[in-house]
Amino acid sequence: MKVYRVRLLPEERKQLQALLSKGKASARTLMHARILLKTDEGVDGPRLTDDEIAEAVEVNRSTVERVHIRCVEGGVKAALRPRPSR
């Protein structure tokens, strides 16, 4: 099993916090922003576990894991972007 570690740059962290403070995005986008901020393993990050994040944001652990994967493989914008259509 691969381990996906999210380390946000200070500017990415500021962008996510600004997105949350405005509240002018879809609920899914805001939820993913919260997940990314809570999972950040950078200098300013809280470094919460997947279970702690899932409980805090009130989502399933698999959702947290999927956001990690999308962020590590495609960047923050990919983690916030709507799901690709099937």
C-alpha positions, -999 to 999 in steps of 0.1 A, spaced: 0 0 0 13 34 -10 15 62 16 4 96 3 18 125 23 4 159 17 27 189 23 12 222 14 33 252 5 25 284 25 8 300 -5 -13 269 -11 -24 270 25 -33 307 22 -54 300 -9 -73 272 8 -79 293 39 -91 322 17 -114 298 -2 -130 286 31 -133 322 45 -152 333 13 -175 303 13 -184 309 -23 -176 274 -36 -195 241 -38 -199 222 -6 -177 194 -20 -149 218 -29 -150 234 6 -150 199 22 -119 189 2 -102 222 12 -109 214 49 -95 179 44 -63 192 28 -57 218 55 -61 192 83 -39 166 66 -10 190 58 23 176 70 42 208 63 56 232 89 22 249 97 1 218 93 -17 200 121 -7 165 108 -39 148 118 -45 111 110 -70 100 84 -94 88 111 -92 121 130 -98 141 98 -128 119 88 -143 125 122 -137 162 122 -150 168 86 -178 142 90 -169 121 60 -158 85 54 -121 77 57 -120 66 20 -130 101 10 -100 115 29 -77 89 12 -90 98 -22 -84 135 -16 -48 127 -5 -42 106 -37 -56 133 -60 -35 160 -42 -3 141 -44 -7 129 -80 -23 160 -95 -18 189 -71 -41 210 -49 -62 222 -79 -68 186 -89 -80 177 -54 -105 206 -54 -117 201 -90 -151 184 -96 -149 147 -103 -143 137 -139 -176 127 -156 -180 90 -164 
